[in-house]
């Protein structure tokens, strides 16, 4: 007990000494801590809504408990499996396409030796990231219009009939994913470009002397060198697999493609803010979060066993 107390006192004294020595750093980090407490941790108190029949007059604590009733209601709803299928389809499709393309783009960009051309390509590829979601969705809508859209004008030049792209549920996932790839490819490649900049060029020189091609150098030098970065980002992406972007889906959604575009986040918005069913919408959102946590932990464990790399 005395040893434990001494250890606690020692830790306390160390903290006080460090606080006195580096008080400016603590003051600088204080706004960040306050931000996270107010906007990330304190709102978690609202999770209680998922287990209560929320009444505005009674408040969160005063509302009666209903246990897992909201979760059972969600599991038994007529479109439960459709919501899960649409969410997973968009998420997995985005991961399979959107994750490797920035890596490939960064590898190709790394082999551009003309500095001016490299900077130009980087600037052009980064630019779409700074376009707002509303503008992107407006552009997609205009480009896919049946009469005046660019894609249908090109189809007309080739003698093909025009298509109402946004009215076809089968095309929605392709429009959503590939427009997202175009918008985020360059920005997502930044971290890989930075990692590749730290690769020892002497290894490339030795490979060149042995007659290795650029593709062989990519496979045997570049990719192994940035393996840790790739794995970390993959684990983080797995942790947000179910969190499909609400804004873009909602803005591209219409009554004709709703069978393919109705996902968990848009459903939460509908039942929560439109129908004012706060307890039920909280339960659905909590279910989505729990699935994301399970996927994150599972991906981390698999990565730790298979590749000996992990996030935690």
C-alpha positions in Angstrom: 0.0 0.0 0.0 2.8 2.4 0.9 4.5 1.6 -2.4 1.3 2.4 -4.3 0.8 5.6 -2.4 4.4 6.6 -3.1 3.9 5.8 -6.8 0.7 8.0 -6.9 2.5 10.8 -5.1 5.4 10.5 -7.5 3.1 10.6 -10.5 1.2 13.6 -9.0 4.4 15.5 -8.3 5.7 14.7 -11.7 2.6 16.1 -13.3 2.7 19.3 -11.1 6.4 19.8 -12.1 5.7 19.2 -15.7 2.7 21.6 -15.5 4.9 24.3 -14.0 7.6 23.7 -16.6 5.4 23.4 -19.7 2.3 25.5 -18.6 2.3 27.3 -22.0 1.8 24.0 -23.8 -1.0 23.0 -21.5 -2.7 26.3 -22.1 -2.4 25.8 -25.8 -4.0 22.4 -25.7 -6.8 23.5 -23.3 -9.1 24.8 -26.1 -8.8 21.4 -27.9 -9.7 19.5 -24.7 -12.7 21.8 -24.0 -13.9 21.4 -27.6 -13.7 17.6 -27.4 -15.5 17.5 -24.0 -18.3 19.8 -25.1 -18.9 18.5 -28.6 -17.8 14.9 -28.5 -18.0 13.5 -25.0 -20.9 15.5 -23.4 -23.3 14.7 -26.3 -22.8 11.0 -25.6 -25.2 11.6 -22.7 -27.9 11.6 -25.4 -27.4 7.8 -26.0 -29.9 7.3 -23.2 -32.6 8.4 -25.7 -32.2 5.0 -27.5 -33.5 3.2 -24.4 -36.3 5.6 -23.5 -39.7 6.7 -24.8 -38.6 10.3 -25.0 -41.0 13.1 -24.1 -39.9 16.7 -24.5 -41.8 17.8 -21.5 -40.2 15.1 -19.3 -36.7 15.5 -20.6 -34.2 12.7 -21.0 -34.0 11.6 -17.4 -37.7 11.9 -16.8 -38.8 9.9 -19.8 -39.8 6.3 -19.2 -37.4 3.4 -19.9 -38.4 1.1 -22.8 -35.3 -1.1 -22.8 -34.5 -2.6 -26.2 -37.9 -1.8 -27.7 -36.6 0.7 -30.3 -33.9 -1.8 -31.4 -36.5 -4.6 -31.8 -38.7 -2.2 -33.8 -35.8 -1.4 -36.1 -35.0 -5.0 -36.7 -38.6 -5.8 -37.5 -39.2 -2.9 -39.8 -40.1 -3.8 -43.4 -37.1 -2.1 -44.9 -34.4 -3.2 -42.4 -32.6 -5.5 -44.8 -32.8 -3.1 -47.6 -31.2 -0.4 -45.5 -28.4 -2.7 -44.4 -27.9 -3.9 -48.0 -27.8 -0.4 -49.5 -25.4 0.9 -46.7 -23.1 -2.1 -47.1 -23.2 -1.9 -50.9 -22.2 1.7 -51.0 -19.6 1.3 -48.2 -17.9 -1.8 -49.6 -17.9 -0.5 -53.1 -16.4 2.8 -52.0 -13.7 0.9 -50.0 -12.8 -1.5 -52.8 -12.5 1.3 -55.4 -11.7 4.4 -53.4 -9.0 2.9 -51.1 -6.5 1.5 -53.7 -6.8 4.2 -56.3 -5.1 6.9 -54.2 -2.3 4.5 -53.5 -1.9 3.8 -57.3 -2.1 7.5 -58.0 0.6 8.3 -55.4 2.9 5.6 -56.8 2.5 7.0 -60.4 2.9 10.5 -59.2 6.1 9.6 -57.4 7.7 8.6 -60.6 7.1 11.9 -62.4 10.5 13.5 -62.6 9.5 16.8 -64.2 8.8 19.0 -61.2 6.5 21.5 -62.9 4.3 18.7 -64.4 4.2 16.9 -61.0 3.0 20.1 -59.3 0.4 20.7 -62.0 -1.0 17.2 -61.7 -1.1 17.5 -57.9 -3.0 20.9 -58.1 -5.5 19.5 -60.6 -6.1 16.3 -58.6 -6.4 18.2 -55.2 -8.8 20.8 -56.5 -12.1 18.8 -56.4 -11.6 18.1 -52.7 -12.3 21.8 -52.0 -15.7 21.8 -53.9 -18.6 21.6 -51.5 -20.9 18.5 -51.5 -23.8 20.7 -52.6 -21.9 21.9 -55.6 -20.7 18.4 -56.5 -24.3 17.1 -56.3 -25.5 20.0 -58.5 -22.8 19.2 -61.0 -23.7 15.5 -61.1 -27.4 16.4 -61.6 -26.6 18.7 -64.4 -24.2 16.4 -66.1 -26.6 13.5 -66.0 -29.8 15.3 -67.2 -31.7 13.4 -69.8 -32.0 16.2 -72.3 -29.1 18.6 -71.7 -26.7 16.6 -69.7 -23.1 16.1 -70.9 -23.2 12.4 -70.7 -26.4 12.1 -72.7 -25.1 14.6 -75.3 -22.1 12.3 -75.8 -24.4 9.3 -76.1 -26.4 11.2 -78.7 -23.2 11.9 -80.7 -22.6 8.1 -80.7 -26.1 7.3 -81.8 -27.3 6.0 -78.5 -30.5 6.9 -76.7 -30.5 9.3 -73.7 -30.8 7.8 -70.2 -32.2 9.4 -67.0 -29.2 8.4 -64.9 -30.6 9.6 -61.6 -33.8 7.8 -62.1 -32.2 4.3 -62.4 -31.6 2.6 -59.0 -29.0 0.3 -60.6 -26.8 3.3 -61.6 -27.0 5.2 -58.3 -24.1 3.3 -56.6 -21.8 3.8 -59.6 -22.6 7.5 -59.8 -22.1 7.9 -56.0 -18.8 5.9 -55.8 -17.0 7.1 -58.9 -17.9 10.8 -58.4 -16.4 10.3 -54.9 -13.3 8.8 -56.3 -12.8 11.8 -58.6 -13.4 14.2 -55.8 -11.1 12.6 -53.1 -8.5 10.7 -55.1 -5.8 13.5 -55.1 -6.4 14.6 -51.5 -6.3 11.0 -50.1 -3.0 10.5 -52.0 -1.2 13.2 -50.1 -0.3 11.0 -47.1 1.0 8.3 -49.4 3.1 10.8 -51.4 4.5 12.0 -48.1 5.3 8.4 -47.0 7.0 7.7 -50.4 9.2 10.8 -50.0 10.8 9.1 -47.1 11.8 6.0 -49.0 15.6 5.7 -49.3 16.5 6.3 -52.9 19.6 4.2 -52.6 17.4 1.1 -52.7 16.0 2.4 -56.0 19.5 3.0 -57.4 20.5 -0.6 -56.5 17.3 -2.0 -58.1 18.0 0.1 -61.3 21.5 -1.3 -61.4 20.0 -4.8 -61.2 17.7 -4.0 -64.1 14.5 -3.7 -62.2 11.6 -2.0 -64.0 9.5 0.8 -62.5 6.6 -1.7 -61.8 9.0 -4.0 -60.0 10.4 -1.2 -58.0 6.8 -0.2 -57.0 6.0 -3.8 -55.9 9.2 -4.6 -54.1 10.4 -1.3 -52.7 7.6 1.4 -52.6 4.7 -0.7 -51.4 6.6 -2.5 -48.6 8.0 0.8 -47.5 4.6 2.3 -47.0 2.9 -0.9 -45.8 2.4 0.5 -42.3 0.7 3.6 -43.6 -1.6 1.6 -45.9 -2.6 -0.8 -43.1 -3.3 2.1 -40.6 -5.6 3.8 -43.1 -7.3 0.6 -44.1 -8.2 -0.1 -40.4 -9.5 3.4 -40.0 -11.6 3.0 -43.2 -13.0 -0.3 -41.9 -14.0 1.5 -38.7 -16.2 3.9 -40.7 -17.5 1.3 -43.2 -21.2 1.8 -42.2 -20.9 5.6 -42.0 -21.8 6.4 -45.6 -21.9 10.2 -46.2 -25.4 11.4 -45.5 -25.2 14.8 -47.3 -24.3 13.4 -50.7 -26.7 10.5 -50.6 -29.5 12.7 -49.5 -28.9 15.4 -52.1 -28.7 12.8 -54.9 -31.8 10.9 -53.6 -35.1 11.1 -55.3 -38.4 9.1 -55.4 -37.2 7.0 -58.4 -33.8 5.8 -57.0 -34.9 5.6 -53.3 -34.9 1.8 -53.4 -31.1 1.9 -53.9 -30.3 5.2 -52.1 -32.1 4.8 -48.8 -29.3 4.1 -46.2 -29.2 4.1 -42.4 -28.1 7.8 -42.1 -30.9 9.1 -44.4 -33.4 6.8 -42.5 -32.2 8.3 -39.2 -32.7 11.8 -40.6 -36.2 10.9 -41.7 -37.5 9.3 -38.5 -35.5 11.6 -36.2 -35.8 15.1 -37.6 -38.8 14.8 -39.9 -41.0 12.4 -37.9 -39.7 13.7 -34.5 -39.1 10.1 -33.2 -36.0 10.9 -31.3 -35.7 7.7 -29.2 -36.1 5.4 -32.2 -33.6 7.4 -34.4 -31.1 7.4 -31.6 -31.3 3.6 -31.3 -30.8 3.2 -35.0 -27.8 5.5 -35.0 -26.4 3.7 -32.0 -26.8 0.3 -33.8 -24.8 1.8 -36.7 -22.0 3.0 -34.3 -21.7 -0.4 -32.6 -21.3 -2.1 -35.9 -18.6 0.3 -36.9 -16.8 -0.3 -33.6 -17.0 -4.1 -34.1 -15.6 -3.7 -37.6 -12.8 -1.5 -36.4 -11.7 -3.9 -33.6 -12.0 -6.9 -35.9 -9.9 -5.3 -38.7 -7.3 -4.3 -36.1 -7.1 -7.8 -34.7 -6.8 -9.5 -38.1 -4.2 -7.0 -39.2 -2.2 -7.6 -36.0 -2.2 -11.4 -36.6 -1.7 -11.4 -40.4 0.6 -8.4 -41.0 1.9 -7.8 -37.5 0.7 -4.2 -37.8 -2.1 -2.6 -35.8 -3.7 0.6 -34.7 -3.8 -0.3 -31.0 
